[in-house]
Amino acid sequence: MSTATPAPDADNAHDGGASSPAMHERVLEAVGSAIASGSLPPGSRLTLEGLQQEYGISRTVARDSMKVLESMNLVYSRRRVGIVVQERRLWNVFDPKLVRWRLGSVRRDIQYSSLTELRIAVEPIAAAGAARRASAAERARLVFLAAELRRLGEAGELEAFLAVDIEFHCLLLESCGNEMFTALEGMVAEVLTSRTKQGLMPFKPRPEALQAHEDAAAAVARGDAVGAETAVHHILDEVRNAMGLH
């Protein structure tokens, strides 16, 4: 990535449309994806001037984009050195943006595997918590969503299925009564979205997956914590097997 210093008036020259939120997002996505994929490995150095020149942006956009990456622990700033890509072990790996970038990289299989293992560790326990603590409205909503998943899945309406599937899994996390689990909603939504967008979902979801969602919802509705936990284990085992993750 270029780190050349532009002409003295370059910052002012790019202050118009280059300061727009769309430009900020474009630079954030480009640099974040490069870091997540390993194209910019740990230790790589960037400068605001180099980013301005490469992307045709103002210094403000360059600085604000780097602040977001710094908040995710992907980079850090050092005086007289510039902006440095952080070691992977320090990344905020639960940040939904980073999850999306990693799932879009050549290392996506490793990311899918680790995230699926995390879901297996968390979501069944969350389902058990939902069976104990969910409100009547939340229980009824889960049953409705499971029925919608059956209808949309059998019809092959994957985009609509995805939206309902995200709501279903996020509602389990929301209604379990554990704020640490609830904080994983964004990560789970990114995993589900990525699987569909990357063509890793079958045209019609497997019958056993649809049944497991209905079983989980029914168990939560009747307050059966063991049944809810078991059913969600079945959902995630199916995901792991379907994607060949071990």
The 8 nearest C-alpha neighbors of each residue, nearest first, counted from 0:
[[1, 2, 45, 49, 53, 50, 39, 44],
 [0, 2, 49, 3, 53, 50, 52, 45],
 [49, 3, 1, 46, 45, 48, 4, 0],
 [2, 4, 49, 1, 5, 48, 52, 46],
 [3, 5, 48, 49, 2, 6, 52, 7],
 [6, 4, 9, 52, 7, 48, 3, 49],
 [5, 7, 9, 8, 4, 10, 52, 48],
 [8, 6, 9, 5, 10, 4, 11, 12],
 [7, 9, 11, 10, 6, 12, 5, 13],
 [10, 8, 12, 6, 11, 7, 5, 13],
 [11, 9, 57, 12, 13, 8, 58, 14],
 [10, 12, 14, 13, 9, 8, 57, 15],
 [11, 13, 9, 10, 14, 8, 15, 57],
 [14, 12, 57, 11, 56, 10, 17, 15],
 [13, 15, 11, 57, 18, 12, 17, 10],
 [16, 14, 17, 13, 18, 12, 19, 57],
 [15, 17, 18, 19, 14, 13, 22, 56],
 [18, 16, 56, 15, 19, 13, 22, 14],
 [19, 17, 16, 60, 14, 15, 57, 22],
 [18, 20, 22, 21, 16, 17, 23, 15],
 [21, 19, 23, 22, 24, 18, 60, 25],
 [22, 20, 24, 19, 23, 25, 18, 17],
 [21, 23, 25, 19, 24, 20, 17, 26],
 [24, 22, 20, 26, 21, 25, 60, 27],
 [23, 25, 27, 21, 22, 26, 28, 20],
 [26, 24, 22, 28, 27, 23, 29, 21],
 [25, 27, 29, 23, 28, 24, 30, 22],
 [26, 28, 24, 64, 25, 30, 29, 31],
 [29, 27, 31, 25, 26, 30, 32, 24],
 [30, 28, 26, 32, 27, 31, 25, 33],
 [29, 31, 33, 32, 27, 28, 26, 34],
 [32, 30, 28, 34, 33, 29, 27, 35],
 [31, 33, 35, 100, 29, 34, 30, 28],
 [34, 32, 38, 30, 36, 39, 31, 35],
 [33, 35, 39, 31, 37, 32, 36, 38],
 [36, 34, 32, 101, 33, 37, 100, 31],
 [37, 35, 104, 33, 34, 38, 32, 101],
 [36, 38, 40, 39, 34, 35, 33, 41],
 [39, 37, 33, 36, 40, 34, 35, 32],
 [38, 40, 34, 37, 33, 43, 41, 84],
 [41, 39, 37, 43, 38, 34, 42, 84],
 [42, 40, 84, 86, 85, 43, 39, 87],
 [41, 43, 84, 83, 40, 44, 85, 86],
 [44, 42, 84, 41, 83, 40, 39, 45],
 [45, 43, 83, 82, 42, 81, 84, 46],
 [44, 46, 82, 81, 2, 83, 49, 43],
 [47, 45, 49, 48, 81, 2, 82, 50],
 [46, 48, 50, 49, 61, 51, 58, 62],
 [49, 47, 51, 4, 46, 50, 2, 52],
 [2, 48, 50, 3, 1, 46, 52, 51],
 [49, 51, 47, 53, 52, 48, 54, 61],
 [52, 50, 56, 48, 55, 49, 54, 53],
 [51, 53, 49, 55, 50, 54, 5, 48],
 [52, 54, 50, 51, 55, 49, 1, 0],
 [55, 53, 56, 51, 52, 50, 26, 49],
 [56, 54, 51, 52, 53, 13, 17, 57],
 [57, 55, 51, 17, 13, 54, 60, 58],
 [56, 58, 10, 13, 59, 14, 60, 51],
 [57, 59, 61, 60, 10, 62, 51, 47],
 [58, 60, 62, 57, 61, 63, 18, 56],
 [61, 59, 63, 57, 62, 58, 23, 18],
 [62, 60, 58, 64, 59, 63, 47, 50],
 [61, 63, 59, 65, 60, 64, 58, 66],
 [64, 62, 66, 60, 65, 61, 59, 67],
 [65, 63, 61, 67, 27, 66, 62, 60],
 [64, 66, 68, 62, 67, 63, 69, 61],
 [67, 65, 69, 63, 64, 68, 70, 62],
 [66, 68, 70, 64, 65, 69, 63, 71],
 [69, 67, 65, 71, 73, 70, 66, 74],
 [68, 70, 74, 72, 66, 71, 67, 75],
 [69, 71, 67, 68, 72, 66, 73, 74],
 [72, 70, 68, 91, 69, 73, 90, 67],
 [73, 71, 90, 69, 70, 74, 91, 89],
 [72, 74, 85, 68, 71, 90, 69, 84],
 [75, 73, 84, 85, 69, 83, 72, 68],
 [74, 76, 83, 69, 82, 85, 84, 77],
 [77, 75, 82, 81, 83, 78, 74, 80],
 [76, 78, 80, 81, 79, 82, 75, 83],
 [77, 79, 80, 81, 76, 82, 75, 83],
 [78, 80, 81, 77, 76, 82, 46, 44],
 [81, 79, 77, 78, 82, 76, 44, 83],
 [82, 80, 77, 46, 76, 79, 45, 78],
 [81, 83, 76, 45, 44, 75, 46, 77],
 [82, 84, 44, 74, 75, 43, 42, 85],
 [85, 83, 74, 41, 42, 43, 73, 44],
 [84, 86, 74, 73, 41, 83, 87, 75],
 [85, 87, 41, 88, 89, 84, 90, 42],
 [88, 86, 90, 89, 85, 41, 73, 92],
 [87, 89, 86, 90, 85, 91, 92, 72],
 [90, 88, 87, 86, 72, 91, 85, 73],
 [91, 89, 72, 87, 92, 73, 88, 71],
 [90, 92, 71, 93, 94, 72, 89, 73],
 [91, 93, 90, 94, 97, 98, 95, 71],
 [94, 92, 91, 95, 186, 98, 97, 183],
 [93, 95, 97, 96, 92, 91, 98, 186],
 [96, 94, 186, 98, 97, 185, 93, 99],
 [97, 95, 99, 98, 94, 100, 189, 31],
 [96, 98, 100, 99, 94, 95, 101, 92],
 [97, 99, 95, 101, 96, 100, 102, 94],
 [100, 98, 96, 102, 97, 101, 189, 95],
 [99, 101, 97, 103, 32, 102, 98, 35],
 [100, 102, 104, 98, 103, 35, 99, 107],
 [101, 103, 107, 99, 100, 104, 98, 110],
 [104, 102, 100, 101, 99, 107, 105, 193],
 [105, 103, 36, 101, 106, 107, 102, 100],
 [106, 104, 107, 36, 103, 108, 102, 101],
 [107, 105, 104, 108, 109, 110, 101, 36],
 [106, 108, 102, 110, 104, 109, 105, 101],
 [109, 107, 111, 110, 106, 112, 102, 105],
 [110, 108, 112, 107, 111, 106, 113, 114],
 [109, 111, 107, 113, 112, 108, 114, 102],
 [112, 110, 108, 114, 109, 113, 115, 107],
 [111, 113, 109, 115, 110, 114, 244, 108],
 [114, 112, 116, 110, 115, 111, 117, 109],
 [113, 115, 117, 111, 116, 112, 110, 118],
 [114, 116, 118, 112, 117, 113, 111, 119],
 [117, 115, 119, 113, 114, 118, 112, 120],
 [118, 116, 114, 120, 115, 119, 121, 113],
 [117, 119, 115, 121, 120, 122, 116, 114],
 [120, 118, 116, 117, 121, 122, 115, 235],
 [119, 121, 117, 118, 116, 122, 123, 124],
 [122, 120, 118, 124, 119, 123, 125, 117],
 [121, 123, 125, 118, 124, 119, 126, 120],
 [124, 122, 228, 126, 231, 125, 232, 121],
 [125, 123, 127, 126, 122, 121, 228, 128],
 [126, 124, 122, 128, 175, 123, 127, 172],
 [127, 125, 129, 123, 128, 124, 227, 228],
 [128, 126, 224, 124, 130, 228, 125, 129],
 [127, 129, 175, 125, 131, 126, 130, 132],
 [128, 130, 175, 133, 126, 132, 174, 131],
 [131, 129, 219, 222, 224, 127, 128, 223],
 [132, 130, 128, 129, 222, 133, 224, 127],
 [131, 133, 129, 130, 128, 175, 176, 134],
 [134, 132, 129, 174, 137, 130, 138, 131],
 [135, 133, 137, 136, 138, 132, 174, 129],
 [134, 136, 138, 137, 139, 133, 220, 140],
 [135, 137, 139, 134, 138, 140, 133, 141],
 [138, 136, 140, 134, 139, 135, 133, 141],
 [139, 137, 220, 135, 141, 140, 136, 133],
 [138, 140, 136, 142, 137, 141, 135, 143],
 [139, 141, 137, 143, 142, 138, 144, 136],
 [140, 142, 144, 138, 216, 143, 139, 145],
 [143, 141, 216, 145, 139, 140, 144, 217],
 [144, 142, 140, 146, 141, 145, 147, 139],
 [143, 145, 147, 141, 146, 142, 140, 148],
 [146, 144, 148, 213, 142, 147, 143, 212],
 [145, 147, 149, 143, 144, 148, 150, 142],
 [148, 146, 144, 150, 149, 145, 151, 143],
 [149, 147, 145, 151, 146, 150, 152, 160],
 [148, 150, 146, 152, 147, 151, 209, 153],
 [151, 149, 147, 148, 153, 152, 154, 146],
 [152, 150, 154, 148, 156, 160, 153, 149],
 [151, 153, 155, 149, 154, 203, 204, 150],
 [152, 154, 155, 150, 151, 203, 149, 204],
 [155, 153, 151, 152, 156, 150, 203, 157],
 [156, 154, 203, 152, 153, 157, 202, 151],
 [157, 155, 151, 154, 159, 158, 160, 152],
 [156, 158, 160, 159, 155, 161, 152, 202],
 [159, 157, 161, 160, 156, 162, 195, 155],
 [158, 160, 162, 161, 157, 156, 163, 151],
 [159, 161, 157, 163, 158, 151, 162, 148],
 [162, 160, 164, 158, 159, 163, 157, 165],
 [161, 163, 159, 165, 164, 160, 166, 158],
 [164, 162, 166, 160, 165, 161, 167, 144],
 [163, 165, 161, 167, 166, 162, 160, 168],
 [166, 164, 162, 163, 168, 167, 188, 169],
 [165, 167, 163, 169, 164, 168, 170, 162],
 [168, 166, 164, 170, 165, 169, 163, 144],
 [169, 167, 171, 170, 165, 166, 164, 172],
 [168, 170, 172, 166, 184, 171, 167, 165],
 [171, 169, 173, 167, 172, 168, 166, 174],
 [170, 172, 168, 169, 174, 173, 126, 175],
 [171, 173, 181, 169, 170, 175, 174, 125],
 [174, 172, 170, 181, 171, 175, 169, 176],
 [173, 175, 133, 129, 171, 176, 172, 170],
 [176, 174, 129, 128, 125, 172, 177, 173],
 [175, 177, 174, 178, 132, 128, 173, 129],
 [178, 176, 179, 180, 175, 181, 125, 172],
 [177, 179, 181, 180, 182, 176, 173, 175],
 [180, 178, 182, 177, 181, 183, 176, 172],
 [181, 179, 182, 178, 177, 183, 172, 125],
 [180, 182, 172, 178, 173, 183, 179, 184],
 [183, 181, 179, 180, 184, 178, 185, 172],
 [184, 182, 186, 181, 180, 185, 187, 179],
 [185, 183, 187, 169, 186, 182, 181, 188],
 [186, 184, 188, 95, 187, 183, 189, 182],
 [185, 187, 95, 189, 183, 188, 184, 93],
 [186, 188, 190, 184, 189, 185, 191, 183],
 [187, 189, 185, 191, 186, 190, 165, 192],
 [190, 188, 192, 186, 187, 191, 193, 99],
 [191, 189, 187, 193, 192, 188, 194, 186],
 [190, 192, 188, 194, 189, 193, 187, 195],
 [193, 191, 189, 195, 190, 194, 188, 196],
 [192, 194, 196, 190, 195, 191, 197, 189],
 [193, 195, 199, 191, 197, 192, 196, 200],
 [194, 196, 198, 200, 192, 193, 197, 199],
 [197, 195, 193, 198, 194, 192, 199, 200],
 [196, 198, 194, 195, 199, 193, 200, 103],
 [199, 197, 195, 196, 200, 194, 201, 193],
 [198, 200, 194, 197, 195, 201, 242, 196],
 [199, 201, 195, 198, 194, 202, 204, 203],
 [200, 202, 203, 204, 199, 205, 198, 195],
 [203, 201, 155, 200, 204, 157, 156, 152],
 [202, 204, 155, 201, 152, 153, 205, 154],
 [205, 203, 152, 201, 206, 202, 208, 209],
 [204, 206, 208, 207, 203, 209, 201, 152],
 [207, 205, 209, 208, 210, 204, 153, 149],
 [206, 208, 210, 205, 209, 211, 237, 234],
 [209, 207, 211, 205, 210, 206, 234, 212],
 [208, 210, 206, 212, 211, 207, 149, 213],
 [211, 209, 207, 213, 208, 212, 214, 206],
 [210, 212, 214, 208, 230, 213, 209, 234],
 [213, 211, 215, 209, 210, 214, 145, 216],
 [212, 214, 145, 210, 216, 211, 215, 217],
 [215, 213, 211, 217, 212, 216, 230, 210],
 [216, 214, 227, 230, 212, 218, 213, 217],
 [217, 215, 142, 213, 219, 141, 218, 214],
 [216, 218, 220, 214, 219, 215, 213, 142],
 [219, 217, 223, 227, 215, 221, 220, 226],
 [220, 218, 130, 222, 216, 217, 221, 227],
 [219, 221, 138, 217, 218, 222, 216, 130],
 [220, 222, 218, 219, 223, 217, 130, 138],
 [223, 221, 130, 219, 220, 131, 224, 218],
 [222, 224, 218, 226, 221, 225, 130, 219],
 [225, 223, 127, 130, 227, 226, 222, 228],
 [226, 224, 228, 227, 223, 229, 127, 218],
 [227, 225, 229, 223, 218, 224, 228, 230],
 [226, 228, 215, 218, 224, 230, 229, 126],
 [229, 227, 123, 127, 225, 231, 126, 226],
 [228, 230, 232, 226, 227, 231, 225, 233],
 [229, 231, 215, 233, 227, 232, 211, 228],
 [232, 230, 234, 123, 233, 228, 229, 215],
 [231, 233, 229, 235, 230, 234, 123, 236],
 [232, 234, 230, 236, 231, 235, 237, 211],
 [235, 233, 231, 237, 232, 236, 208, 211],
 [234, 236, 238, 237, 232, 233, 239, 119],
 [237, 235, 233, 239, 238, 234, 232, 240],
 [236, 238, 240, 235, 234, 239, 241, 233],
 [239, 237, 235, 241, 236, 240, 242, 234],
 [238, 240, 244, 236, 242, 237, 241, 243],
 [239, 241, 243, 237, 242, 238, 236, 244],
 [242, 240, 238, 239, 243, 237, 244, 236],
 [243, 241, 239, 240, 244, 238, 199, 237],
 [242, 244, 240, 241, 239, 245, 238, 112],
 [245, 243, 239, 242, 112, 240, 241, 111],
 [244, 243, 239, 112, 240, 242, 116, 115]]
